[in-house]
């Protein structure tokens, strides 16, 4: 990490705050788009990082749970202005999106049952399913890497999710399976390496969250657990949300989860600010703030711990094998939750046609998904009030 002189730190903090407040308020399109915008700002325009350093950080964020684009902002802040920069950059990227989502959550609770709001969500939901399908296709190609082993593990992960296996066990089981199969191959060639248990604290946290007696405390712990164990992207988060908040705890309905996913797509900044929306539904403003804090807090801790190890982790064979397994397990989770949420969102011929049209547009053209969501909302209103 670059050392920052005391007289330089305030200026660098203001630079970070201005940049990431703007990105947090305007960065539509999901994690890949966010990372591309950060690359343009901190590598191409400002020269804060070299191409290689930026790529190293992108690779490192894929080795840890949490929202990748937010963790990239935290990494940049830590390198640019030390520990204060870590907090300023991360918070500046999160807060604008959190405030926007909080306002939408209030409107949803206040007006969500009105015909207009229902019409908006009627059109948004199938478009969101199309967006997730496109993300699933891209992530699937990247995660499989032409490997029959990874393809088989992905299919097994999908089947396990449909059969009801716990999402956390599924992800780490997939990672461990790929690691063990590849380790056996290494042993046959006379090479070996060791592994230590990963994220034991996250597993314990999951157990505590299931038993916490106080509602807001339990809400905080649930989202702290999500932030500590969710790999891949914001879309994988929805598999965890469905498993815990819809199926096991019965805190949300399927429709509320679909609506939360739609809000996450409609707003700029991290998709993980969906936690703000759900927290507000479950516990008002206090619930929104606690859920947001819980889901993002592990990312700050992981980045702080990871920064000194980035170069060594990039060259680590065992870390790469585990990551391959976790990633393909995450793709299997995404496929399962997409199917289940799709059945909730695509309910008739207009929604089926809207989902299909959105998919064609997404796969053929490079278009910001936020515009498609807005178009879906407008069409939802038209179809609802015309028929």
C-alpha positions in Angstrom: 0.0 0.0 0.0 1.3 3.4 -0.9 2.2 5.6 2.0 0.5 9.0 2.0 2.1 12.1 3.5 -0.1 13.8 6.2 -0.3 17.1 4.2 -1.5 15.2 1.1 -4.2 13.1 2.8 -7.0 15.6 3.1 -6.8 16.5 -0.6 -6.7 12.8 -1.6 -9.7 12.1 0.6 -11.7 14.9 -1.1 -10.7 13.5 -4.5 -11.9 10.1 -3.5 -15.2 11.4 -2.0 -16.0 13.4 -5.1 -15.2 10.6 -7.5 -17.1 7.8 -5.7 -20.1 9.9 -4.7 -20.5 10.7 -8.4 -20.1 7.0 -9.4 -22.4 5.9 -6.6 -25.1 8.2 -8.0 -24.7 7.5 -11.7 -23.1 4.1 -12.2 -25.9 2.0 -13.7 -25.5 -1.4 -15.3 -24.2 -3.7 -12.6 -20.7 -4.7 -11.3 -19.0 -5.2 -14.7 -20.1 -1.7 -15.8 -19.0 -0.2 -12.4 -15.6 -1.8 -12.7 -15.2 -0.5 -16.3 -16.1 3.0 -15.1 -13.6 2.9 -12.3 -10.9 1.7 -14.7 -11.6 4.7 -16.9 -11.4 7.1 -13.9 -8.5 5.8 -11.9 -6.3 4.2 -14.6 -7.0 6.0 -17.9 -7.8 9.5 -16.6 -6.2 10.0 -13.2 -3.3 7.5 -13.5 -3.7 6.5 -9.8 -3.1 2.9 -10.7 -1.3 1.0 -13.5 -3.1 -1.4 -15.7 -1.4 -4.3 -14.0 -2.2 -3.1 -10.5 -5.8 -2.6 -11.4 -6.0 -6.1 -12.9 -4.5 -7.6 -9.8 -7.1 -5.9 -7.7 -9.9 -7.2 -9.9 -8.6 -10.7 -9.5 -8.3 -10.3 -5.8 -11.9 -9.2 -5.4 -13.0 -12.4 -7.1 -11.2 -14.4 -4.3 -13.3 -13.0 -1.5 -17.1 -12.8 -0.9 -19.0 -9.5 -1.2 -19.9 -7.0 -3.8 -17.0 -6.8 -6.2 -17.4 -3.3 -7.5 -17.8 -1.9 -4.0 -14.7 -3.8 -2.9 -12.8 -2.3 -5.9 -13.7 1.2 -4.7 -12.5 0.2 -1.2 -9.2 -1.1 -2.7 -8.7 2.1 -4.6 -9.4 4.2 -1.5 -6.9 2.2 0.6 -4.1 2.6 -2.0 -4.8 6.2 -2.7 -5.2 7.6 0.9 -4.5 4.8 3.4 -7.1 3.7 6.0 -9.1 6.9 5.9 -9.3 6.4 2.1 -10.7 2.9 2.5 -13.6 4.2 4.5 -14.2 7.4 2.4 -14.1 5.6 -1.0 -16.3 2.7 0.1 -18.9 4.8 1.9 -19.0 7.4 -0.9 -19.9 4.7 -3.4 -22.5 3.1 -1.2 -24.4 6.1 0.4 -25.9 7.7 -2.8 -27.4 4.3 -3.9 -28.6 3.6 -0.3 -30.4 6.9 -0.1 -32.1 6.4 -3.5 -33.2 2.9 -2.6 -34.4 4.1 0.8 -36.6 6.6 -0.9 -38.0 4.0 -3.2 -38.6 1.6 -0.3 -40.6 4.3 1.5 -42.7 4.9 -1.7 -43.1 1.1 -2.2 -44.5 0.7 1.4 -46.6 3.8 1.1 -47.9 3.3 -2.5 -46.9 -0.2 -3.4 -50.4 -1.6 -3.4 -51.8 1.1 -5.7 -52.6 0.2 -9.3 -49.9 2.4 -10.7 -47.1 0.9 -8.6 -48.3 -2.7 -9.4 -48.4 -1.8 -13.1 -44.8 -0.5 -12.9 -43.6 -3.7 -11.2 -45.6 -5.9 -13.6 -43.5 -4.5 -16.5 -40.2 -4.3 -14.6 -40.1 -7.9 -13.2 -39.8 -9.8 -16.6 -37.1 -7.4 -17.8 -35.1 -8.1 -14.6 -35.4 -11.8 -15.3 -34.0 -11.2 -18.8 -31.1 -9.2 -17.3 -30.3 -12.0 -14.9 -30.4 -14.6 -17.7 -27.9 -12.5 -19.7 -25.6 -12.2 -16.7 -26.0 -16.0 -16.1 -24.9 -16.7 -19.7 -21.8 -14.5 -19.5 -20.8 -15.7 -16.0 -21.4 -19.3 -16.9 -19.1 -19.2 -19.9 -16.4 -17.6 -17.7 -16.9 -19.9 -14.8 -16.9 -23.2 -16.9 -13.7 -22.3 -18.8 -14.2 -25.2 -21.1 -13.7 -27.7 -18.2 -15.9 -30.8 -18.1 -15.3 -30.9 -14.3 -16.6 -27.4 -13.8 -19.6 -28.0 -16.0 -20.5 -31.1 -14.1 -20.1 -29.3 -10.7 -22.3 -26.5 -12.0 -25.0 -28.9 -13.0 -24.7 -30.6 -9.7 -25.0 -27.3 -7.9 -28.2 -26.4 -9.8 -29.7 -29.8 -9.0 -28.7 -29.4 -5.3 -30.3 -26.0 -5.1 -33.5 -27.2 -6.6 -33.5 -30.1 -4.2 -33.3 -27.7 -1.3 -29.6 -27.8 -0.2 -28.5 -24.9 1.9 -26.8 -22.2 -0.3 -23.8 -21.8 2.0 -23.1 -25.5 2.0 -23.6 -25.7 -1.7 -21.1 -22.9 -2.5 -18.3 -24.2 -0.2 -19.1 -27.8 -1.2 -18.6 -26.9 -4.8 -15.3 -25.2 -4.0 -14.0 -28.1 -1.9 -15.0 -30.6 -4.6 -13.1 -28.9 -7.3 -10.1 -28.4 -5.0 -10.0 -32.1 -4.0 -10.3 -33.4 -7.6 -7.5 -31.1 -8.8 -5.5 -31.9 -5.7 -5.7 -35.6 -6.5 -4.3 -34.8 -9.9 -1.5 -32.8 -8.4 -0.6 -35.6 -6.0 -0.4 -38.1 -8.9 2.3 -35.8 -10.5 4.2 -35.6 -7.2 3.1 -32.1 -6.4 1.1 -31.1 -3.3 -0.2 -28.1 -1.5 -2.3 -27.6 1.6 -5.5 -25.9 2.5 -6.8 -24.3 5.6 -10.5 -24.1 6.4 -12.0 -20.9 4.8 -14.5 -18.6 6.4 -15.1 -20.7 9.5 -16.3 -17.5 11.1 -18.9 -17.1 8.3 -20.3 -20.5 9.0 -20.5 -19.8 12.8 -22.1 -16.4 11.9 -24.8 -18.2 9.9 -25.6 -20.4 12.9 -25.8 -17.5 15.2 -28.0 -15.5 12.8 -30.5 -18.3 12.7 -31.0 -18.2 16.5 -30.7 -14.5 17.3 -33.6 -13.5 19.5 -34.0 -9.8 18.8 -35.6 -8.9 15.5 -33.4 -6.0 14.4 -30.3 -7.7 15.8 -31.3 -10.8 13.9 -31.9 -8.8 10.7 -28.4 -7.3 11.1 -26.8 -10.7 11.6 -28.6 -12.1 8.6 -27.3 -9.4 6.3 -23.8 -9.6 7.9 -23.9 -13.3 7.0 -24.9 -12.5 3.4 -22.0 -10.0 3.1 -19.6 -12.5 4.5 -20.4 -15.5 2.3 -21.9 -14.4 -1.0 -19.6 -14.9 -4.0 -20.0 -14.0 -7.6 -22.2 -11.0 -8.0 -25.3 -9.3 -6.7 -27.4 -11.8 -8.6 -26.1 -14.7 -6.4 -27.3 -12.7 -3.4 -30.9 -13.4 -4.4 -30.4 -17.1 -4.1 -29.4 -16.5 -0.4 -32.2 -14.0 0.1 -34.8 -16.5 -1.2 -33.4 -19.4 0.8 -33.3 -17.5 4.1 -35.9 -14.7 4.0 -38.6 -16.4 1.8 -38.3 -20.1 2.5 -36.7 -20.5 6.0 -37.8 -17.4 7.9 -40.9 -16.4 5.9 -40.0 -12.7 6.2 -40.6 -11.9 2.6 -43.0 -13.2 -0.1 -41.7 -14.3 -3.6 -43.3 -11.1 -5.1 -41.5 -8.8 -2.6 -38.2 -10.5 -3.5 -38.8 -10.0 -7.2 -39.7 -6.4 -6.5 -36.5 -6.0 -4.5 -34.5 -7.3 -7.4 -36.2 -4.9 -9.7 -35.4 -2.0 -7.4 -31.7 -3.1 -7.3 -31.7 -3.0 -11.1 -33.5 0.3 -11.4 -31.0 2.2 -9.2 -27.4 3.1 -9.7 -24.5 1.9 -7.5 -24.1 -1.5 -5.8 -26.7 -4.1 -6.4 -26.2 -5.1 -2.8 -28.2 -1.9 -1.8 -31.2 -4.2 -2.3 -30.5 -4.9 1.4 -31.6 -1.3 2.1 -34.9 -2.0 0.4 -35.5 -5.3 2.2 -34.3 -3.9 5.6 -36.9 -1.0 5.2 -39.7 -3.5 4.5 -38.8 -5.6 7.6 -37.8 -2.9 10.1 -38.3 0.6 8.8 -35.5 3.1 8.6 -33.5 1.4 11.4 -33.9 -1.9 9.6 -32.7 -0.4 6.3 -29.6 1.1 7.9 -28.7 -2.0 9.9 -29.2 -4.3 6.8 -27.0 -2.0 4.7 -24.3 -1.8 7.4 -24.4 -5.6 7.8 -24.1 -6.5 4.1 -21.3 -4.1 3.3 -19.2 -4.4 6.5 -17.5 -7.7 5.7 -16.3 -6.2 2.3 -14.3 -3.5 4.2 -12.8 -6.1 6.5 -11.9 -8.5 3.7 -10.2 -5.8 1.6 -8.2 -4.5 4.6 -7.0 -8.1 5.3 -6.4 -8.9 1.6 -4.5 -5.9 0.4 -1.0 -7.0 1.6 -1.6 -10.5 0.1 -2.9 -9.6 -3.3 0.3 -10.5 -5.3 0.8 -13.8 -3.5 -2.9 -14.8 -3.8 -2.8 -14.1 -7.6 -0.1 -16.8 -7.9 -1.7 -19.3 -5.5 -2.8 -22.6 -7.1 -5.0 -23.7 -4.3 -6.8 -20.4 -4.0 -7.5 -20.5 -7.8 -8.9 -24.0 -7.6 -11.2 -23.1 -4.7 -12.3 -20.0 -6.5 -13.2 -22.0 -9.7 -15.4 -24.3 -7.6 -17.1 -21.5 -5.7 -17.7 -19.5 -8.9 -19.3 -22.4 -10.7 -21.4 -23.2 -7.7 -22.6 -19.6 -7.7 -23.6 -20.0 -11.3 -25.6 -23.0 -10.4 -27.3 -21.1 -7.6 -28.1 -18.3 -10.1 -29.7 -20.6 -12.5 -31.9 -22.2 -9.9 -33.1 -18.9 -8.4 -33.7 -17.4 -11.9 -36.0 -20.3 -12.8 -38.0 -19.9 -9.5 -38.2 -16.1 -9.7 -39.0 -16.3 -13.4 -42.1 -18.3 -12.6 -43.2 -15.5 -10.3 -42.5 -12.7 -12.8 -43.6 -14.2 -16.1 -47.3 -14.8 -15.5 -49.0 -14.2 -18.8 -48.4 -13.6 -22.5 -47.5 -9.9 -22.2 -44.9 -10.6 -19.6 -43.5 -13.5 -21.5 -43.2 -11.4 -24.7 -41.6 -8.6 -22.7 -39.0 -10.9 -21.1 -38.3 -12.4 -24.6 -37.9 -9.0 -26.2 -35.6 -7.8 -23.4 -33.5 -10.9 -23.8 -33.1 -10.4 -27.6 -32.1 -6.7 -27.1 -29.6 -7.6 -24.3 -27.9 -10.3 -26.3 -27.8 -8.4 -29.6 -27.0 -4.9 -28.4 -24.8 -3.2 -25.9 -27.4 -1.3 -23.9 -27.5 0.0 -20.3 -29.8 -2.4 -18.4 -31.2 0.6 -16.5 -32.9 1.9 -19.7 -34.5 -1.4 -20.3 -35.9 -1.5 -16.8 -37.4 2.0 -17.3 -38.9 0.8 -20.6 -40.4 -2.2 -18.9 -41.9 0.0 -16.3 -43.5 2.2 -18.9 -44.8 -0.8 -20.9 -46.2 -2.3 -17.7 -48.3 0.8 -17.1 -49.5 0.9 -20.7 -50.5 -2.8 -20.8 -52.2 -2.7 -17.4 -54.4 0.3 -18.1 -55.1 -0.5 -21.8 -56.4 -4.1 -21.3 
